[in-house]
Amino acid sequence: MKQNITLTRRGFLASSACALPLGPASAETTWRPLFDGKTLDGWRAIHRLPVARNPGGPSPAKDSPRYRKALRSKGDWKVVGGAITGGQEPRGSGVGGYLITYEKFADFELSLEANPDWGVDTGIMIRATGIGSQGFQVLLDHRQDGNIGSFFGNGIGGFNTRQFGFKAKKDSRGQVVGMTPVAYRDLSPQPDPGKSEATWSAGSEAFLETWRFGEWNEIRVRCEGCLPTLATWINGEKMASLDTANMIAEGYDAEAVATLLGRAGHIALEVHNSGQGDRLGEERWLPGRVCRWRRIRVREL
């Protein structure tokens, strides 16, 4: 099966989906900001629309409860104290949204700082289509049984590469003060199949030694190739990598993904839905919680 995917990729690299001209390679690349610290210029809020699990699959009907719920809000996105904050609008409504760049990016490194409240399920979409819901997601699930730094396939097969999770660590008053690890086999609910020899993770011990609970953390993402090789770093520590051309996962079709996403896509920040109709219920995004983002910059490769 791996061989078939690899051969598909070789044949596909010459096709129109990978034909975007990237310009001459340069050893001297420059970081540039995607957020000016004051406004949302360069970004726009959009609905978090439900999509087909796989490219070309059946999409949720526009008159379905999930679709109608998504149209109620685009999330609450604003700049507070030099940082973008993302939350549900209105608070506790269970309706999420995306904040997506107008610009598209092909091969790049992205660096940003995030400070999420406990009890939020967010993420960083890369190579996303214009509706935001289709693309590779870097997980930032700062909640019970969550994971940060691994990858999820939004609308491109639903694969989930996390190999560990974490749960809340509470003090004597019941306040969440940190996280403790949860083995993959004990995660609830179990993520969909997605791990293969093309996936690597530093593991829970390395993550918990690196992550600063309740503080700002730098997340860096590298995306390179038509069917990209992805890698993440947290506070300078490499956390995970994924070869999407050679990954083997149930429902994942590398050629169909490359056709859907093309050679370049948007970057988006997520506020997840929660509550009724979501498999994690209110735990997906606790009422009134937000994620904060700052120092967002990109370096094109």
N, C-alpha and C positions, 0 to 999 in steps of 0.2 A: 504493500500500500504506500509506503514511503517513497518507493521508486516511482510510482505512478504520479504522485504529487510533484516530485522533483522534475520529472519529464514534462508535466503540464506547465510548470513554471518556465522551463527553458523555452518551450514553444511559445509561451505567452509573452515573454519579454520583448519579442519583436512586434507584438500586436499594438493596436491603437491605444489600449489602456495604459501602456508603458512607454508611449512615444512622446510624452511631454518633453520639450527641450529644456535642459537644466542649465545650460551655459557652461563655460569652462570651469574646471575644478581649480580651487585656490587653496593654498596652505594658510593664507591669511584671511580668516573669517572674523566678522565683527558681531558682537552681541548688540541687539537693539531692543528697546523697550516695546512691549505690546500694551502697557498700561502706564499712563502718565502720572498716576497717583492722585488725580484730582477729578477726572471725568471718565465716562465710559466710551469715549471716542474710540472708534475702531471695533466696537463690539455692538451686538444687538441682542435683546432678549427675545426668545422664541418659545412656543409651546413645546412641551415634552410629549410629542405624539407617539402613540404605540405604533410599532411597525411589525412586519413579518419577521419571524425568527431567522429565516434564511433568505438570501437573495432570490427573488422570484417566487417566494412562497406566498400563501394567502395572507393578506393584510387584514387587520381588524376592521370591521365595518364602521363607516363614519357615523352611523346612528347607534353604535354600541355604547354601553355605559362607560367603558374605558376611554373611548375616543371623546365622548361628550365631556367627561370629567377633565381631560387634558386641556380642552378649549376654555376652561374657566379661568385659567391664569397662566402667566409666563414666568412665575416666580417673582420674588422681591429682590431686585438687584440694585444696589446703590453703593456709593463711595462714602465710607465713614473712617475718619482718622487716617487717611492715606491708604486704605485698603478697600477692596471690593468685598462686600458682604452679600451672601446668597442665602435666601430662606424661602419658605413657602409664603404665599400671599393669597388670602389672609393667613395669619399664623394659625397653625393647627388645621388648615383646610384639607391637608393631604394631597394638594396639587403642587407639582414641581414645575421645572422649566429648565431651559438652557440659556447660558450667555455665550454667544458664539462670535468668532471673529468674522469680519467681512472678508478678510484676506485668506487665501489658501496657501498651504505649505507642502512641499514635496519631501525632500530630505533635510532634516534639521535636528537641532538640539533645543529643547525648551527647558528653561529654569524658572521656578517660581517658589514662593514661600506660602505655606498654608497653615492656618490655625483653626481647626474645626472644633466645634463643641462636641461633647460626647453625645452620641445618639443621632448622628447624621450619616446618611448614605450618599456620598457624592463621588465625583470622579473627574478625570481629565480625558475628554474625547480628542483623539487625534486621527487624522485622515478622515474626518467626518464629512458626510454629505451635508447639503444645505439645510436639511431638517434636523440635523444634530443627532438623531437617534440611531444612525447607522455609522459604524466605524469601530476602531480599536479604542477600548477604554482602559486607562490606567486607574486601578481601583484606589479609592480613598474612602473606604467603608469604615468610618470611625464609630463603630457600634458593636453591640453584642454579636459574636461570631463573625466579625468583620475581618478585613485584610486591607493592607495598604501596600501598594507597589507592584502587585501582580496585575494580570490582564484579563479583560472580559471582551467577548465579541458581540457588541450591540448590533442586532439585525444582520449579523454575518455568521450565524451558526450557534450563538449562545454559549460558546466555550468559556470556561472559567479555569484559569491556570493556578489559582491559589493552592498552596500546599500546607498551609497552616492558618489558624485564625487566632482571635483573642477574645477575652471576655472582661467584664468590668472588675476592677479591684476597688473595694469600698472600704471606707474608714468606719469607725465605731458609730458614726451618726448616719451611716448609709450613703454618704456622698461618694461619688466615683472619683478616685484619686489616681488611677492608673489602670494598667491592663496586665492580665496574666495570659499565658499561651493556652491555646486549645488545639489539640492534634487534629489533623485532617479528618480522621475517621469519626471524630466526635462533633464535628461541625453540624449545626442544624439551621436550615435544611442543608443536606449535602449539595455541593455545587455540581453542575453538569460535568460529564467527562470532558477533559481538556488537556490533561498532562500527557507528555510524551517525551521522548529523548530530545526533542527540540526545545524543551522548557527547562529553565533552571531557576532556583530560588535560594537565597542566602539562609532562609529558615527563621524560625521564631526567635531564637536566642539573639541572633545578629540584629533582627529588627528591634526587639525590645531594648537592646543596649544602645541603639541609635536614636530611636524616636523619643522626642521630648514632650511628654504629655502636658497639655494645657499651654504649650508655648508655640512659637513659630518654628516650622521645620522647612528646610529647603528640599524640594523635589526636583530632580533633573530627569528628563526623558530624552532618549535618542531614538530617532526613527529614520531608517535608511534602507532604500531599495523599493522596487515596485511592489513586490510582496515583502513587506519590510521586516528587517531584523529590529526588534524593539529591546530596549534596556532601560532600567530605572536605577537611580541612586537616591538615597535619603541621607541628607546631611553628609554627603560625600562618600557614603558606604553603598557599594553596589548591592541592590536588593533582588533583582530578577531580570531575566532575559528570555526572549522568545523569538524563534525563527518561524515566522508565519508561512514561509514557503514550504517548509518541511514538517510542520506540525501535523500530527494525526489526532483528530478529535471527531467524535460522533457528530455528523451533520455539517462538518466544515468542508467547503469546496473552495480550494484556493483560487481556481480560475474564476469562479463566479464572484468571489470577493474582489479580486483585482478589477473585474469588469465593472462592478457596482461602484467602487470607491475611486477608481482611476489612479493617476500618478500623484495627485496632490489633493489635499482636503483641508477642511477647517479645523481649528482648535476650539473646543468648547468646555465650559465648566457646567457642572450638573447640580441641580437640586432634585432629588428623587421624590416620586409620589409615595404616599404612605396611607395607612388606615384601611378602610373598607375596600375590598377588591385587590389588596396587595397581599402576597403570601406571607410577608413578615408583619403585616398590620401596622400599628402605630410605632412599633419598634424601629421601623425603617427610617423614620424621621420624626423625632420627638417634637411636640408642640413648642414653638418659639425658638428652636435651636437654629444656629446659622453656621456657615463656614466662611472664613475670611481668607482673602488672597491678596498678595502684594508682590512687588518686585518681579513682575512677569516680563520675561525677555526671551528672545529667540535668536538663534544663530543658524543660518541656513548653510547646508553643507554642499 
